[in-house]
Every structure is written in structure tokens, then in C-alpha cells.
Amino acid sequence: MEDRKMSEVEDPKSPCIRQCCLDEMDICLGCFRSLNEIIDWHSSTIIEKNKILIACRQRRELAQKSRF
């Protein structure tokens, strides 16, 4: 039972799309992670990774809105 519970909580995949280019605020224009989030990704907990993914989505949406 415990093994099944552990397997249900999967480690989030990196949002990296291999188009790395940092803007003036050290935010990647490919995945929208900050430089520190990129560096810390592999040592982050599942909860921390999910928070990073939420922040990435918010940054992407903001960037898309500011283009128009």
C-alpha cells in the first residue's frame, strides 16, 4: 500500500524546452524559470518544483499579455 502511494506522487518533469536565454532579470525566455530555480531544480522537493511550475506559468502568461 505504501509503495503505491509513493508511486502516485510523481516528481514533476523539468519545464526546460532547451531554448535557454536569460532576460535582464535572469528569467529564462524558454521555460520562464529564474536562474536560481534552474540551478536548484534537481535538489528541490516535489512541493518546491510544483511551486516553481506555478511561477513559470504566471511569468509566461504575463509575458504573453505584455507582448500585445
Secondary structure as GFF3:
##gff-version 3
##sequence-region A 1 68
A	DSSP	alpha_helix	2	8	.	.	.	ID=ss1
A	DSSP	alpha_helix	35	40	.	.	.	ID=ss2
A	DSSP	three_ten_helix	41	43	.	.	.	ID=ss3
A	DSSP	alpha_helix	46	67	.	.	.	ID=ss4
###
